[in-house]
Amino acid sequence: MNSELTEMLGLEFPVCGFSHCRDVVIALSKAGGLGVLGTARYSPEQFDIELSKIDEALDGKPYGVTIIFPAAKPDAQPMDPESLRSQVPEDYWDYIGSLKERFGIPLQSVDGPGDGAVNAYPLTRDHALAMLEVVKKHPVALVSSAIGAPPTDAVEELHALGMKVSGQVGDPKHVQRHLDAGVDLIVATGTEAGGHTGEIGSLVLTPQVVRAAGDIPVLTAGGVGTGAQVAAAFALGAQGVWMGSAWLVTQESDLPEPLKELLVKASVSDTRRSRSLSGRMARQLRTPWVEAWEEEGAPEPLLPPLQGVLVKDAQSAMLRAQGGVNSGTPVGQIVGDLTAIRPVRDVLQEIMADSVEAAERVQNAYSGLI
Ligand SMILES: Cc1cc2nc3c(=O)[nH]c(=O)nc-3n(C[C@H](O)[C@H](O)[C@H](O)COP(=O)(O)O)c2cc1C
């Protein structure tokens, strides 16, 4: 297919696929899309290892990474994990203690390092900059900045290394910030999306972001999981799509099997936007853990990065010891369309074949006019 995205990155299909799982990223890029690895789960050292394995498996085929750049306050102090933990009020640790008991979370692993949880590392600027140093050592095709706009000097450095940079926005008013930073691509993330998300639906958001972005190509993210939605993204003016939730239930995904099964059974109504994961609104599977933060008497989730620091070890333990069925995962409303666990390649090929049918339906409706 021809789009500004496929041309920019040398792809067969106009699909970027986000995952924290290396094998999903490899499978996506091998299948003709762009696999994009998330950083939030990794230390810089582990991230380096993951990228080396991807480099070896892909042998020159393009892939991407995302880095979460929280907006820096001018007076921001370096934030090490210990000092962050000490800033969490005592009654919050008490609440976690009560949840540990209620959900039977094994104490041993609760005190572990939190590796494996989606938010294993605090979303601080220091962590983002350390990840950036790792990225610069690898042949990464696209670096995507999540939450905040990437720092302009980082964009310049990445451009000098031949990498493209994209920025994710959930509101058209944030587009200019990313354009000023010098991004090559904008990802318009609608409220339907899994993970951090705003309040505007993709159908409204994409055309407004396209208008605001001018010559810079835009991708639709949030609520894309079928071929019809890929074709719709093009109709809205996007040059491709960015998908995350659909890959969670693939064979290559390293989510525990019980959690994959839960996702397969979930309906479109089984997600919640909640601040319980990181302190920012993130759409997640509605699980007992997420509901516990909404019930009467529960404390208001802390602001980022403290909420992530507070919950990460318990979440990691629930993932490891209980298959993730209590803790859940970020996932978007498209979860209602995920009905089987299949290989990444099959999912991508079916979506692309269905998108051709959807495009034909549009063409038929307009026959005589085009
Ligand atoms: C489990 C999960 C974790 C995510 N974590 C991140 C992340 O760390 N960084 C990021 O840029 N986007 C993250 N996202 C958002 C995706 O990049 C993407 O915007 C979103 O999944 C698109 O909407 P969809 O879920 O409807 O496909 C995450 C999404 C999911 C489902």
The ligand as a Gaussian input file, in Angstrom:
#p B3LYP/6-31G(d) Opt

LIG

0 1
 C       -1.005000      -2.660000      27.357000
 C       -0.756000      -1.311000      26.754000
 C        0.305000      -0.565000      27.217000
 C        0.594000       0.671000      26.638000
 N        1.694000       1.351000      27.059000
 C        2.132000       2.381000      26.309000
 C        3.422000       2.951000      26.539000
 O        4.146000       2.533000      27.454000
 N        3.848000       3.941000      25.722000
 C        3.061000       4.387000      24.686000
 O        3.509000       5.246000      23.939000
 N        1.820000       3.909000      24.463000
 C        1.360000       2.896000      25.234000
 N        0.130000       2.352000      24.974000
 C       -0.759000       2.977000      23.975000
 C       -0.480000       2.476000      22.551000
 O        0.740000       3.005000      22.089000
 C       -1.574000       2.913000      21.595000
 O       -1.649000       4.306000      21.560000
 C       -2.956000       2.376000      21.883000
 O       -2.902000       1.043000      22.281000
 C       -3.811000       2.523000      20.643000
 O       -5.151000       2.245000      20.875000
 P       -5.767000       0.748000      20.894000
 O       -5.419000       0.245000      22.254000
 O       -7.217000       0.991000      20.725000
 O       -5.136000      -0.040000      19.811000
 C       -0.224000       1.160000      25.591000
 C       -1.323000       0.419000      25.163000
 C       -1.614000      -0.802000      25.733000
 C       -2.795000      -1.578000      25.237000

